[in-house]
Amino acid sequence: MGQENSNGIAKKIKEYIHSASFNNVDDLDDDLLIFKEGILDSMGLISLFTFLEQEFNIQITDADLVEENFESVNAITNFVLQRQN
């Protein structure tokens, strides 16, 4: 799978969050703090890691497991872009 632009990555992440969340996230703002707002919980975070690794062919290491990397769609998109480079 080739590299994608940030809009394509963000779209896939939003689609995943929408499918994994029991909340209405149709208007999910890219800067919304998805864990602080209760959109995803700790189990959702683990599933998110699996999704990101499979969808974007990246590896998430223990060193990556900081809140800033996964707190919003924008943060996750930036993380994916960094891991792909």
C-alpha angles and dihedrals in degrees: 000000000000129000118281133208121253094257092056092047093047091049092054092046091050091049090051093048090048092052094044097045129081089205127089102259099163091124096038107168112222091231097046111124096239097194098039089050091050096243090130129015131204092284089049089053092055090049089048090056091053091047093049093048093049099037098045100027094237134135120232113207131195089257089060093057098101124125094239091066095056108025097104142007089261092051092049091047091052091047092052091048091051092049092049092054 
